[in-house]
Amino acid sequence: QVQLVESGGGLVQAGGSLRLSCAASGRTFSTNAMGWFRQAPGKERQFVAGISWRGGTIYGDSVKGRFTISRDNAKNTVYLQMNSLKPEDTAVYYCAAAYGSIIVKGPSLYNYWGQGTQVTVSS
């Protein structure tokens, strides 16, 4: 099975930046769409960003213009650069691999998930 491990979370002040990494293992990693999701206490898991194996990207409305997703297929790693962070961005961030190559927003369409990394943005 594909294994995903997130890293890079932490505590930052509003307006600051963080770069999350997702290290993946699995022979099909480079052909599958990858996504970042987040879940705040008491809220549903929310789509943050997705990327196809060819580099196409889509973003959730709440992070568009502030976050950038990228991937390095040779290194089996996906990144999420988060700039201009807001307290509303506070959540556990999860990396996920989709069933196929098309970028999708629904959590149920991703079959592999990391354990998550906490991002806390103070005001």
VMD Tcl script that draws the C-alpha trace (Angstrom):
set ca {
  {0.00 0.00 0.00}
  {1.00 3.62 -0.47}
  {2.29 5.30 2.65}
  {2.22 9.05 3.16}
  {4.05 10.97 5.86}
  {3.51 14.69 6.39}
  {5.99 17.04 7.99}
  {6.60 20.75 8.39}
  {3.70 21.78 10.58}
  {4.12 24.03 13.56}
  {3.13 27.24 15.28}
  {3.40 30.50 13.36}
  {2.10 34.03 13.69}
  {-0.52 35.44 11.37}
  {1.10 36.59 8.16}
  {3.85 34.03 8.40}
  {4.68 31.08 6.18}
  {5.12 27.34 6.42}
  {6.10 24.68 3.92}
  {4.56 21.26 4.38}
  {6.05 18.14 2.85}
  {4.48 14.80 2.10}
  {6.82 11.90 1.54}
  {5.20 9.03 -0.32}
  {6.09 5.46 -1.08}
  {4.44 3.34 -3.73}
  {4.98 2.45 -7.36}
  {1.92 4.36 -8.61}
  {2.62 7.61 -6.80}
  {3.82 9.52 -9.84}
  {0.64 8.82 -11.84}
  {-1.93 9.63 -9.17}
  {-3.38 12.99 -8.31}
  {-2.39 14.21 -4.87}
  {-4.21 16.49 -2.53}
  {-3.92 18.42 0.68}
  {-6.84 18.58 3.07}
  {-7.30 20.16 6.45}
  {-9.60 19.65 9.38}
  {-10.18 22.11 12.18}
  {-11.80 21.15 15.49}
  {-15.53 20.67 15.07}
  {-15.40 21.10 11.30}
  {-15.50 18.81 8.30}
  {-12.41 17.87 6.39}
  {-11.82 20.55 3.76}
  {-10.11 20.38 0.39}
  {-7.12 22.70 0.26}
  {-5.25 21.96 -2.96}
  {-4.74 19.23 -5.52}
  {-2.14 18.44 -8.15}
  {-2.00 16.01 -11.05}
  {1.07 14.01 -11.92}
  {1.70 16.39 -14.84}
  {1.61 19.42 -12.58}
  {-1.88 20.81 -13.06}
  {-3.29 22.36 -9.89}
  {-6.54 23.47 -8.30}
  {-7.13 25.24 -5.00}
  {-9.87 25.72 -2.51}
  {-11.35 29.20 -2.55}
  {-10.19 29.98 0.97}
  {-6.50 29.48 0.14}
  {-6.31 30.58 -3.49}
  {-3.56 33.12 -3.98}
  {-1.88 32.25 -0.69}
  {-1.00 28.55 -0.96}
  {0.95 26.73 -3.64}
  {1.01 22.98 -4.17}
  {3.82 21.29 -6.04}
  {5.27 17.82 -6.49}
  {8.57 16.23 -7.28}
  {7.80 12.86 -8.78}
  {11.42 11.78 -8.78}
  {11.53 12.29 -5.02}
  {8.02 11.01 -4.39}
  {7.25 14.18 -2.50}
  {4.40 16.69 -2.53}
  {4.69 20.15 -1.02}
  {2.33 22.81 0.20}
  {3.79 26.28 0.50}
  {1.56 28.35 2.76}
  {1.99 32.11 2.80}
  {0.09 34.92 4.46}
  {-1.26 32.52 7.02}
  {-4.39 33.41 8.94}
  {-5.75 32.08 12.24}
  {-8.53 30.49 10.19}
  {-5.90 28.25 8.59}
  {-5.34 26.52 11.92}
  {-6.03 22.83 11.40}
  {-4.52 19.41 11.03}
  {-3.28 19.14 7.46}
  {-3.42 15.83 5.65}
  {-1.75 14.64 2.49}
  {-3.74 12.21 0.37}
  {-3.41 10.18 -2.82}
  {-6.41 9.88 -5.12}
  {-7.63 6.71 -6.75}
  {-6.78 8.03 -10.20}
  {-4.95 10.71 -12.12}
  {-7.74 13.30 -12.15}
  {-7.74 15.96 -9.45}
  {-10.80 15.60 -7.24}
  {-12.02 17.51 -4.21}
  {-14.01 14.91 -2.34}
  {-12.18 13.17 0.52}
  {-13.95 9.91 -0.32}
  {-12.15 9.86 -3.67}
  {-8.76 9.53 -2.01}
  {-7.68 6.11 -0.88}
  {-4.43 6.82 0.96}
  {-3.94 9.31 3.76}
  {-1.12 10.48 5.94}
  {-1.48 10.87 9.69}
  {-1.59 14.64 9.51}
  {0.53 17.50 10.74}
  {-0.73 20.28 12.99}
  {-0.62 23.86 11.76}
  {-1.45 26.54 14.30}
  {-1.60 30.20 13.36}
  {-1.72 32.69 16.21}
  {-3.31 36.11 15.90}
}
mol new
graphics top color blue
foreach p $ca { graphics top sphere $p radius 0.5 }
foreach p [lrange $ca 0 end-1] q [lrange $ca 1 end] { graphics top cylinder $p $q radius 0.2 }
display resetview
